[in-house]
Amino acid sequence: MTQRGLRCRGPYGGEVDATECGEPARFEVLRHRRGPLHVCPVHLGPALLLADGVLWPPDIRLIG
């Protein structure tokens, strides 16, 4: 499933000012009690460590 137009929200999920990347998102990371986090390949690893509510083990889906 491809979702076009989604942009990377950066390693903090866009919840910290000026941390959005703006690159096309390629992955969706599911989070507890929050919306899914859309990230680019560069921010996938940092998002797993830094974003709030990331499930463990992580549930990651390829979207683009």
C-alpha positions as MATLAB code, in Angstrom:
seq = 'MTQRGLRCRGPYGGEVDATECGEPARFEVLRHRRGPLHVCPVHLGPALLLADGVLWPPDIRLIG';
ca = [
       0.000    0.000    0.000;
       1.515    3.314   -1.073;
       0.476    6.560    0.561;
       1.754    9.464   -1.498;
       2.287   12.914   -0.098;
       3.230   11.883    3.431;
       6.285   13.703    4.755;
       8.803   12.592    7.357;
       7.962   13.889   10.827;
      11.539   13.509   12.074;
      12.812   11.448   14.986;
      10.462   13.045   17.539;
       7.273   12.674   15.515;
       6.942   16.409   14.816;
       6.151   17.046   18.493;
       9.327   19.066   19.036;
       9.636   22.370   17.160;
      11.828   22.436   14.045;
      12.419   18.665   13.952;
      10.338   17.800   10.904;
      12.478   16.549    8.036;
      10.189   17.151    5.060;
      11.553   14.233    3.009;
       9.029   11.704    1.659;
       8.005    9.189    4.332;
       8.758    5.553    3.552;
       7.850    3.906    6.857;
       4.965    4.018    9.314;
       5.752    3.265   12.962;
       2.749    2.427   15.139;
       2.560    4.079   18.556;
       0.552    3.566   21.732;
      -2.322    6.063   22.134;
      -0.943    8.262   19.347;
      -1.247    8.380   15.610;
       1.271    6.476   13.514;
       4.615    8.135   12.914;
       5.658    8.563    9.281;
       9.421    8.681    8.758;
      12.082    8.539    6.063;
      14.857    5.885    6.105;
      17.306    8.307    7.771;
      14.998    8.940   10.741;
      13.632    5.402   11.197;
      16.284    4.335   13.737;
      16.262    7.580   15.747;
      12.436    7.579   15.785;
      12.384    4.103   17.331;
      14.590    5.395   20.154;
      13.304    8.965   20.616;
       9.620    9.241   19.643;
       6.928    8.980   22.321;
       4.724    5.907   22.508;
       6.624    3.633   20.109;
       5.545    0.030   20.658;
       8.169   -2.552   21.556;
       8.861   -4.668   19.690;
       8.203   -2.001   17.072;
       5.495   -2.416   14.455;
       6.959   -0.910   11.268;
       5.220   -0.864    7.889;
       6.648    0.056    4.509;
       4.389    2.704    2.942;
       6.364    4.093    0.017;
];
